[in-house]
Amino acid sequence: MSTDKHIVLDVGHANGTGACGHGLEEHEVCAELAVLLKRLLVLRGFTVSVIDYPEQSNAMDLNRTVAACNALQPDFIVSLHCDCSANEAAQGAHVCYLSRKGLTMARCIAGRLCELLPGRAESVVPRANLAILRRTHAPAVLVECGFLSNAADAAMLRDNLPGVAAAISQGITDYFEN
Ligand SMILES: [Zn+2]
């Protein structure tokens, strides 16, 4: 498949400021996931930009991320995150969206990702208050790749991050092929 599509991968949060659990840390997991995902998407013909400001505060990271996304004008923004909950039984991936294109992409990614990280009643969730969805001009989704606080999700992220990257890559490809 060849494509002229440009994808921005946003590594959620700055270093050490996100979710933690089972020896994993959100920024670290998402940074590694972005590297794997970029490799897969480039093989499929996408142009990929990874945005990451690990040394900023969370607020600075978000402001710079939004500005970078709006300067790059990609075809889609995919922001990578992990969840955390005081309820250790909470598990599963879900994808947040705001726009109509976002909903379609959220369904494409969740359809693949939730096979590996099941458990959420709602695999796609509308969110009006997320800056990465609300303040960016390009269509965007925010992917929550399971709960670091849940043993099964953490094991999947630790032991099969390439599989998680492949699922998201396939979902993005599904969106542009249909
Ligand atoms: Zn997050």
Boltz pocket constraint, residues with backbone or C-beta under 6 A from the ligand:
constraints:
  - pocket:
      binder: B
      contacts: [[A, 12], [A, 13], [A, 18], [A, 19], [A, 26], [A, 80], [A, 81], [A, 82], [A, 83]]
      max_distance: 6.0
